[in-house]
Amino acid sequence: MRPSPILGAILAGGRSRRFGSDKALARMPDGRTLIDHAIAGLAPHVDALVLCGRPGGLDDRPAPDMGPLGGLNAALHHAAAQGFVGVLTSGCDMPFYPGDLPAALIGNRAAVLAGQQLLGWWPAALATELDAHLAEHNNRSIRGWLDRIGARAVELPGLVLPNINRPEDLADLSA
């Protein structure tokens, strides 16, 4: 049985430099945006959902343009303040969310899908620890954060997810 309640957070504050335009709003072959797919994939596994780093969503914490850790920090603080036990995250460019992933991730400590660090589980109690990490190191590297907290890397054998960083990557999904 999964703990409850769980907050879902779509990390969507990147600048999409390699993509050349707002990647979250890029259209998949079915006409829906990447962010719409990310929301639809994560929504069945959570009790509430927030967008991080986008207008109308949670602002990066402690400052704008912090990248994934700024969005995660905002989500963790929101979760802690609202009584959520933890946060399941997905990037806005993750159009496919494996249905069996939450069960593999959720536990007593943080966990990420190996090779896809934005697909993760983060206990809400990590909010102040992430504040400290960002203040001490001004380090926005998600790998540095994972090392600091001893996060688990979960393997799902045979799972291959698209990595969408450029328009060509999105075009390859149609092929």
Residue pairs with C-beta under 8 A, 6 or more apart in sequence:
2 102
2 103
2 106
3 85
3 86
3 106
4 47
4 85
5 47
5 48
5 83
5 84
5 85
6 45
6 46
6 47
6 84
6 85
6 86
6 87
6 88
6 106
7 46
7 47
7 48
7 49
7 50
7 75
7 78
7 79
7 82
7 84
7 86
7 87
7 88
7 124
8 42
8 43
8 45
8 46
8 48
8 49
8 50
8 87
8 88
8 89
8 90
9 49
9 50
9 51
9 52
9 58
9 71
9 72
9 75
9 87
9 88
9 89
9 90
10 35
10 38
10 39
10 42
10 49
10 50
10 51
10 52
10 89
10 90
10 91
10 92
11 52
11 53
11 68
11 71
11 72
11 75
11 89
11 90
11 91
11 92
11 118
12 24
12 35
12 38
12 51
12 52
12 53
12 54
12 57
12 71
12 91
12 92
13 52
13 53
13 54
13 60
13 65
13 66
13 67
13 68
13 70
13 71
14 23
14 53
14 67
14 68
14 92
15 65
16 22
16 23
16 24
18 165
18 166
19 26
19 164
19 165
19 166
19 167
20 166
20 167
23 34
23 92
23 93
23 164
23 165
24 33
24 34
24 35
24 54
24 92
24 93
25 33
25 34
25 35
26 33
26 34
26 164
26 167
26 170
27 33
27 34
28 34
28 37
28 95
28 170
28 173
29 173
29 174
34 92
34 93
34 95
34 164
34 170
35 51
35 92
37 94
37 95
37 96
38 90
38 91
38 92
38 93
38 94
38 95
38 97
39 49
41 90
41 94
41 95
41 96
41 97
42 49
42 88
42 90
42 97
43 49
44 99
45 88
45 97
45 101
45 102
46 88
47 84
48 82
48 84
50 57
50 58
50 75
50 78
51 57
51 58
51 92
52 58
52 60
52 70
52 71
52 72
52 74
52 75
53 59
53 60
53 66
53 70
53 71
53 74
58 71
58 74
58 75
58 78
59 74
60 66
60 67
60 70
60 71
60 73
60 74
61 70
61 73
61 74
61 77
61 131
62 70
62 73
62 131
62 134
62 135
63 70
64 70
66 73
66 134
66 140
67 140
68 91
68 117
68 118
68 140
68 142
69 130
69 133
69 134
69 140
69 141
69 142
69 145
70 134
70 140
72 87
72 89
72 122
72 130
73 127
73 130
73 131
73 134
75 87
75 89
75 122
76 87
76 122
76 124
76 126
76 127
76 130
77 127
78 84
79 85
79 86
79 87
79 124
79 127
80 124
80 125
80 127
84 124
85 123
85 124
86 106
86 121
86 122
86 123
86 124
87 121
87 122
87 124
88 102
88 105
88 106
88 120
88 121
88 122
89 118
89 119
89 120
89 121
89 122
90 97
90 118
90 119
91 116
91 118
91 119
93 164
93 165
94 116
94 118
94 119
94 161
95 162
95 164
95 173
96 161
96 162
97 119
98 113
98 156
98 159
98 161
100 156
101 113
101 119
101 154
101 156
102 121
104 111
104 113
104 154
104 156
105 111
105 112
105 113
105 119
105 120
105 121
105 154
106 121
107 121
107 152
108 123
109 123
109 149
109 150
109 151
109 152
110 120
110 121
110 122
110 123
110 126
110 146
110 149
110 150
110 151
110 152
111 120
111 121
111 151
111 152
111 153
111 154
112 118
112 119
112 120
112 121
112 146
112 151
112 152
112 153
112 154
113 119
113 120
113 153
113 154
113 156
113 159
114 153
114 154
114 155
116 161
117 142
117 143
117 146
118 142
119 161
120 151
126 149
129 148
129 149
130 145
133 139
133 144
133 145
133 148
134 140
137 144
139 145
145 151
146 153
162 169
162 172
162 173
163 169
164 170
164 173
